[in-house]
């Protein structure tokens, strides 16, 4: 899958795994399992990088292939449910902002305590 196909890909994270799916037909394009950490997976598409965090163990994957680019254990920061954010790719969690919305000037983080104006 070339980088032009990233726009046609959905990334699903659960159970220490990330699965890339074709958004047109649901076909599995690739799968990856975190070598460290278990449980909830935060996933953030940040341009040409897919940042994945499992209990704080943070990985950068190539979104086209699922190949690991780098790993940072974030030693000394503890463990828990991660939250990821980027000016390029939005944020992970219950309130999401897509990169295309950000680039079109709709980039505002909306939460129940901060409704849109």
C-alpha positions in Angstrom: 0.0 0.0 0.0 1.6 3.3 -1.0 1.2 6.5 0.9 -1.5 7.7 -1.4 -3.7 4.9 0.0 -3.5 6.2 3.6 -6.6 8.4 3.0 -8.5 5.2 2.2 -7.4 3.5 5.4 -9.1 3.1 8.8 -7.0 2.3 11.8 -8.5 0.2 14.6 -6.7 -0.3 17.9 -7.6 -2.8 20.6 -6.1 -5.5 22.8 -2.5 -4.3 22.2 -3.0 -4.4 18.4 -3.6 -2.1 15.5 -5.4 -3.3 12.4 -5.4 -1.2 9.1 -8.6 -1.7 7.1 -9.6 -0.6 3.6 -12.4 1.9 4.2 -14.2 0.8 1.0 -14.5 -2.9 1.7 -13.2 -3.6 5.2 -10.3 -5.8 4.0 -7.4 -6.1 6.4 -4.4 -4.4 4.9 -2.0 -5.1 7.8 -1.9 -6.0 11.5 0.6 -5.1 14.2 0.9 -6.2 17.9 2.7 -4.1 20.5 5.7 -6.0 22.0 5.1 -4.3 25.3 1.9 -3.2 27.1 -1.6 -4.7 27.1 -5.1 -3.5 26.8 -6.3 -0.1 25.5 -4.5 1.2 22.4 -4.5 5.0 21.6 -4.0 5.6 17.8 -3.1 8.9 16.2 -2.5 9.5 12.5 0.0 12.3 12.3 0.7 13.0 8.7 2.9 10.2 7.4 3.3 8.6 10.9 0.9 6.5 12.9 1.6 7.0 16.6 0.4 4.2 18.9 0.5 4.1 22.7 -0.3 1.1 24.9 -0.1 1.7 28.7 2.4 4.5 27.9 4.7 2.4 25.7 4.7 4.6 22.6 5.5 3.4 19.1 5.6 5.1 15.7 4.5 3.0 12.8 4.5 3.6 9.0 0.7 3.9 8.3 1.2 2.3 4.8 2.9 -0.8 6.0 2.6 -1.2 9.8 6.4 -1.3 10.1 7.7 0.1 13.4 9.8 3.3 12.9 10.7 4.0 16.5 9.8 3.1 20.1 9.9 5.1 23.3 9.0 3.4 26.6 8.5 6.8 28.3 10.3 5.4 31.3 9.4 6.9 34.7 6.0 8.3 33.5 3.9 5.4 34.9 1.2 3.4 33.1 -2.4 4.0 32.3 -4.8 4.9 29.4 -2.9 7.1 27.1 -4.1 10.2 25.2 -2.3 11.4 22.1 -2.5 14.9 20.5 -0.9 16.6 17.5 -1.4 19.8 15.7 -1.1 17.8 12.5 -3.3 14.8 13.3 -5.8 15.9 16.0 -6.2 13.9 19.1 -7.0 10.4 20.4 -9.8 9.9 22.9 -13.5 10.5 23.1 -13.4 13.8 21.2 -11.6 13.5 17.9 -10.5 16.1 15.3 -9.5 14.9 11.9 -6.5 16.5 10.2 -8.7 17.5 7.2 -11.0 19.6 9.5 -7.9 21.2 11.1 -6.5 22.2 7.8 -9.8 23.6 6.6 -9.8 25.9 9.7 -12.3 23.9 11.7 -9.6 22.9 14.2 -11.1 23.5 17.6 -11.2 20.9 20.3 -14.7 20.5 21.5 -15.6 18.9 24.8 -18.8 18.9 27.0 -17.4 21.7 29.2 -16.4 23.8 26.1 -19.2 23.6 23.6 -18.7 25.1 20.1 -19.5 28.8 19.7 
